[in-house]
Amino acid sequence: MTDTIPQPIAASDASARPDGQETAATATARRSTNVVGEQFPRVDFYAVDDLLEPEEIAVRDRVRAFMDREVAPVIAGYWERAEAPMWLLPRLAELGIVGGSIEGYGCPGLSAVAEGLVATELARGDGSVATLFGVHSGPAMYSIYACGSDGQRERWLPPMARVETIGAFALTEPEVGSDAAHARTRARRDGDGYVLDGAKRWIGNGHLADVIVVWARDDEDKVAGFLVEHGTPGLTATLMEGKGALRAVDNADLTLEGVRIPMENRLGRSRDFRETGRMLMRTRYTVACGALGHAMACYEAALAYTTKREQFGRPIAGFQLVQQKLVGMLAEITAMQLLCWRLGRLLDAGRMTPEQAALAKLNNAAKARAIAAAARDLMGGNGILLANIVARHQADLEAVYSYEGTDHIQTLLVGRKITGISAFS
Ligand SMILES: Cc1cc2nc3c(=O)[nH]c(=O)nc-3n(C[C@H](O)[C@H](O)[C@H](O)COP(=O)(O)OP(=O)(O)OC[C@H]3O[C@@H](n4cnc5c(N)ncnc54)[C@H](O)[C@@H]3O)c2cc1C
């Protein structure tokens, strides 16, 4: 999908927009102590960088510099207008990160740790950008890699790595969310192909994707992956509007009515929901890393703000209660950084379990959500201004808390593991 991708806005500060005028929103933020346009030193209290390989640091720094330079100055406007900056995808491809840890097929074959660092940096810059990139590079591409035949990998992955072809991942349905193993969409064998009927909801990039991995129930009642191409008769996509989080990424409702696809569009190695589960495990790891990025952004902004903002004749960072909040945030972020690093190494070694990924996702999303709330508090009224970063992250974290498996569901997965008793069927 390369049509209608606008050119990037050459922005050197937070006020930039296409006509070079400061927006009303950034002007409002500037009229008091604020963090608009600041670039913050990265938090790394326990020198976690020492645990990283040079190439992992290099890709992390590439992504960070790009987000600081190209995305931070303009993203609040996209968020407010609920407009997805799709022009970013080809620019992100230039950073050598699309396809993450997939080996071959034009993908960079990053370590899982590096893939996690990329997710952290993208989300530290902006959650919508992290999500629009993540859906394509993560579950869409990885489904084809993990569950596709050699031919399917050869056909789809190289153009997806170049983002000439955009992918989406469609598991959730209007009536089936957490209970994803019981998806109702059907894929019926018919002659030399399949016919799909059903509906999907919340599908990131779903209205413009060239190829959608649709998870549907086959004639043997097994949930498997099917590739549905853009424009296939019977497939309709309706943009979801009115979101209060991740406003700068598009989600779509999909309807599939008698959608006929050829046999070869069934993912070759996809036999039942276990493959889907393995795929979701990887995504939960990167979402956990993304939650860390949101938390870092909020902490860094709150630290900068509180050292600058004066009340009662001194910087508010000098008050004990404020320091307590900042230190609490730092403690959680440091724990998350170590957790992500360790989980990435386990994944690289082929040892990460679904429950370990679930624990990281639930821990980091919950902690990041609390950190965003504390950061917003420390910035007082200015904390609700979109131009001052934190409010956007705080809103976006509400979606992160729920997607890729809610807090409850991750808890039940870990609970089943440690007790041996399933609290859900
Ligand atoms: C911004 C965004 C982007 C998304 N992108 C995609 C995408 O690209 N592709 C895709 O397939 N999906 C996507 N999703 C869907 C997402 O994965 C689901 O929203 C998520 O799995 C939760 O499902 P649900 O929203 O239907 O909530 P529900 O399952 O209805 O849950 C509602 C509440 O009930 C609780 N609950 C449910 N069952 C239990 C139980 N057994 N025990 C205790 N509590 C329970 C939940 O924890 C939650 O608190 C996206 C969602 C959002 C918000």
The ligand as an SDF file (V2000), in Angstrom:
LIG
                    3D

 53 58  0  0  0  0  0  0  0  0999 V2000
   -6.6490   -0.5600   20.4210 C   0  0  0  0  0  0  0  0  0  0  0  0
   -6.8720   -2.0290   20.2330 C   0  0  0  0  0  0  0  0  0  0  0  0
   -6.2530   -2.6950   19.1880 C   0  0  0  0  0  0  0  0  0  0  0  0
   -6.4960   -4.0500   18.9580 C   0  0  0  0  0  0  0  0  0  0  0  0
   -5.9420   -4.6610   17.8690 N   0  0  0  0  0  0  0  0  0  0  0  0
   -6.3110   -5.9420   17.5760 C   0  0  0  0  0  0  0  0  0  0  0  0
   -5.8780   -6.5620   16.3610 C   0  0  0  0  0  0  0  0  0  0  0  0
   -5.1400   -5.9620   15.5460 O   0  0  0  0  0  0  0  0  0  0  0  0
   -6.2980   -7.8320   16.0980 N   0  0  0  0  0  0  0  0  0  0  0  0
   -7.1070   -8.5220   16.9520 C   0  0  0  0  0  0  0  0  0  0  0  0
   -7.4330   -9.6620   16.6550 O   0  0  0  0  0  0  0  0  0  0  0  0
   -7.5360   -7.9620   18.1060 N   0  0  0  0  0  0  0  0  0  0  0  0
   -7.1700   -6.6870   18.4440 C   0  0  0  0  0  0  0  0  0  0  0  0
   -7.6130   -6.1010   19.6160 N   0  0  0  0  0  0  0  0  0  0  0  0
   -8.5250   -6.8470   20.4800 C   0  0  0  0  0  0  0  0  0  0  0  0
   -7.9760   -7.1880   21.8550 C   0  0  0  0  0  0  0  0  0  0  0  0
   -7.0350   -8.2220   21.7750 O   0  0  0  0  0  0  0  0  0  0  0  0
   -9.1570   -7.4760   22.7820 C   0  0  0  0  0  0  0  0  0  0  0  0
   -9.7640   -6.2200   23.0610 O   0  0  0  0  0  0  0  0  0  0  0  0
   -8.7850   -8.1860   24.0580 C   0  0  0  0  0  0  0  0  0  0  0  0
   -8.3620   -9.4990   23.8170 O   0  0  0  0  0  0  0  0  0  0  0  0
   -9.9420   -8.2120   25.0650 C   0  0  0  0  0  0  0  0  0  0  0  0
  -11.1260   -8.6140   24.4630 O   0  0  0  0  0  0  0  0  0  0  0  0
  -12.4560   -7.7260   24.6370 P   0  0  0  0  0  0  0  0  0  0  0  0
  -12.1020   -6.3120   24.3860 O   0  0  0  0  0  0  0  0  0  0  0  0
  -13.5110   -8.3350   23.8090 O   0  0  0  0  0  0  0  0  0  0  0  0
  -12.8380   -7.8120   26.1750 O   0  0  0  0  0  0  0  0  0  0  0  0
  -13.6870   -8.9760   26.9150 P   0  0  0  0  0  0  0  0  0  0  0  0
  -13.1090  -10.3060   26.6050 O   0  0  0  0  0  0  0  0  0  0  0  0
  -15.1260   -8.7810   26.6730 O   0  0  0  0  0  0  0  0  0  0  0  0
  -13.3580   -8.6310   28.4480 O   0  0  0  0  0  0  0  0  0  0  0  0
  -14.0600   -7.6090   29.1810 C   0  0  0  0  0  0  0  0  0  0  0  0
  -13.6690   -7.7810   30.6670 C   0  0  0  0  0  0  0  0  0  0  0  0
  -14.0610   -9.0890   31.1110 O   0  0  0  0  0  0  0  0  0  0  0  0
  -12.9460   -9.7280   31.6970 C   0  0  0  0  0  0  0  0  0  0  0  0
  -13.0270  -11.1830   31.5250 N   0  0  0  0  0  0  0  0  0  0  0  0
  -13.3410  -11.8780   30.3980 C   0  0  0  0  0  0  0  0  0  0  0  0
  -13.2590  -13.1980   30.6480 N   0  0  0  0  0  0  0  0  0  0  0  0
  -12.8880  -13.3400   31.9320 C   0  0  0  0  0  0  0  0  0  0  0  0
  -12.6080  -14.4440   32.7930 C   0  0  0  0  0  0  0  0  0  0  0  0
  -12.6990  -15.7280   32.3540 N   0  0  0  0  0  0  0  0  0  0  0  0
  -12.2530  -14.2030   34.0760 N   0  0  0  0  0  0  0  0  0  0  0  0
  -12.1260  -12.9330   34.5230 C   0  0  0  0  0  0  0  0  0  0  0  0
  -12.3610  -11.8420   33.7740 N   0  0  0  0  0  0  0  0  0  0  0  0
  -12.7410  -12.0450   32.5020 C   0  0  0  0  0  0  0  0  0  0  0  0
  -11.7420   -9.1290   30.9860 C   0  0  0  0  0  0  0  0  0  0  0  0
  -10.5440   -9.3280   31.7330 O   0  0  0  0  0  0  0  0  0  0  0  0
  -12.1590   -7.6720   30.8930 C   0  0  0  0  0  0  0  0  0  0  0  0
  -11.9040   -7.0420   32.1280 O   0  0  0  0  0  0  0  0  0  0  0  0
   -7.3460   -4.7540   19.8660 C   0  0  0  0  0  0  0  0  0  0  0  0
   -7.9340   -4.0820   20.9360 C   0  0  0  0  0  0  0  0  0  0  0  0
   -7.7210   -2.7340   21.1250 C   0  0  0  0  0  0  0  0  0  0  0  0
   -8.3980   -2.0380   22.2790 C   0  0  0  0  0  0  0  0  0  0  0  0
  1  2  1  0
  2  3  1  0
  2 52  2  0
  3  4  2  0
  4  5  1  0
  4 50  1  0
  5  6  2  0
  6  7  1  0
  6 13  1  0
  7  8  2  0
  7  9  1  0
  9 10  1  0
 10 11  2  0
 10 12  1  0
 12 13  2  0
 13 14  1  0
 14 15  1  0
 14 50  1  0
 15 16  1  0
 16 17  1  0
 16 18  1  0
 18 19  1  0
 18 20  1  0
 20 21  1  0
 20 22  1  0
 22 23  1  0
 23 24  1  0
 24 25  2  0
 24 26  1  0
 24 27  1  0
 27 28  1  0
 28 29  2  0
 28 30  1  0
 28 31  1  0
 31 32  1  0
 32 33  1  0
 33 34  1  0
 33 48  1  0
 34 35  1  0
 35 36  1  0
 35 46  1  0
 36 37  1  0
 36 45  1  0
 37 38  2  0
 38 39  1  0
 39 40  1  0
 39 45  2  0
 40 41  1  0
 40 42  2  0
 42 43  1  0
 43 44  2  0
 44 45  1  0
 46 47  1  0
 46 48  1  0
 48 49  1  0
 50 51  2  0
 51 52  1  0
 52 53  1  0
M  END
$$$$
